[in-house]
Amino acid sequence: NNNAYQVERAKTITAAKRAAAKEAVDAASPSVLGDCDFVKGDFMKMPFEDNTFDAAYAIEATCHAPVAEEIYKEMLRVVKPGGLVAIYEWCLTDKYD
């Protein structure tokens, strides 16, 4: 999960980066810059309709889900059929800490 400060910081940084990129590639199509936004929400109950995204990713986040299977179901719910889900997590075992 994130907090309001993190969301606002991400928006500010992204706006500055987007402005700098836009200056550099002003003649390029919008697909070069992408369409990005940041939303505060509960990753166990994402505020998006089913089949909204082409892809979703999580980096060192799903390990914080109260029920691991439910976050995976939620990610699959918001990704369109045939879309991609990528997850990167640390894995701790008794053998490696």
C-alpha positions in Angstrom: 0.0 0.0 0.0 1.0 3.6 -0.4 0.2 6.9 1.3 -1.0 10.3 0.0 2.6 11.7 0.2 3.9 8.8 -2.0 1.1 9.3 -4.6 1.7 13.1 -4.8 5.5 12.6 -5.0 5.1 10.1 -7.8 2.8 12.6 -9.7 5.2 15.4 -9.2 8.2 13.4 -10.4 6.3 11.9 -13.3 5.0 15.3 -14.4 8.6 16.7 -14.4 10.0 13.7 -16.3 7.1 13.8 -18.8 7.7 17.5 -19.4 11.4 17.0 -20.0 10.7 14.1 -22.3 8.0 16.0 -24.2 10.5 18.8 -24.9 13.0 16.2 -26.2 10.5 14.4 -28.4 7.8 17.0 -29.1 7.2 15.7 -32.6 6.8 12.0 -31.4 3.5 10.3 -31.2 1.8 10.1 -27.7 2.7 6.4 -27.5 6.3 7.3 -27.0 5.5 9.1 -23.8 2.8 6.7 -22.6 -0.2 7.5 -20.5 0.5 7.0 -16.8 -1.3 7.9 -13.6 -1.0 7.1 -9.9 -3.9 6.0 -7.7 -4.0 5.4 -4.0 -5.9 2.2 -3.2 -6.0 -1.1 -1.5 -4.2 -3.6 -3.6 -6.6 -6.3 -2.3 -9.6 -4.4 -3.6 -8.3 -2.3 -6.6 -10.6 0.5 -7.6 -10.7 -0.6 -11.3 -13.2 -2.4 -13.4 -12.5 -6.0 -14.5 -10.3 -6.4 -17.5 -9.0 -2.8 -17.4 -5.3 -3.3 -18.1 -3.1 -4.9 -20.7 -0.6 -5.8 -18.0 0.1 -5.5 -14.2 3.2 -5.8 -12.1 4.2 -6.0 -8.5 7.6 -5.4 -7.0 8.2 -6.6 -3.5 4.6 -6.0 -2.6 2.5 -9.2 -2.8 4.4 -10.6 0.3 2.5 -8.0 2.3 -0.9 -9.4 1.3 -2.9 -10.9 4.2 -3.9 -13.8 1.9 -1.4 -14.3 -1.0 -3.8 -16.1 -3.3 -6.3 -13.2 -3.1 -3.8 -10.6 -4.4 -3.0 -12.8 -7.3 -6.7 -13.2 -8.0 -7.1 -9.4 -7.8 -4.3 -8.8 -10.2 -5.8 -11.3 -12.7 -9.2 -9.6 -12.3 -8.0 -6.2 -13.5 -5.9 -7.5 -16.4 -7.5 -8.2 -19.7 -7.8 -11.8 -20.9 -4.4 -12.7 -22.5 -2.7 -9.9 -20.6 0.5 -10.1 -18.6 1.2 -10.2 -14.9 4.8 -9.9 -13.6 5.8 -10.3 -10.0 9.2 -9.9 -8.3 9.5 -10.9 -4.7 12.2 -11.8 -2.2 12.0 -15.4 -1.1 13.2 -16.3 2.4 13.6 -19.9 3.5 15.1 -21.7 6.5 18.1 -22.3 4.3 18.6 -18.7 3.1 17.8 -15.6 5.1 
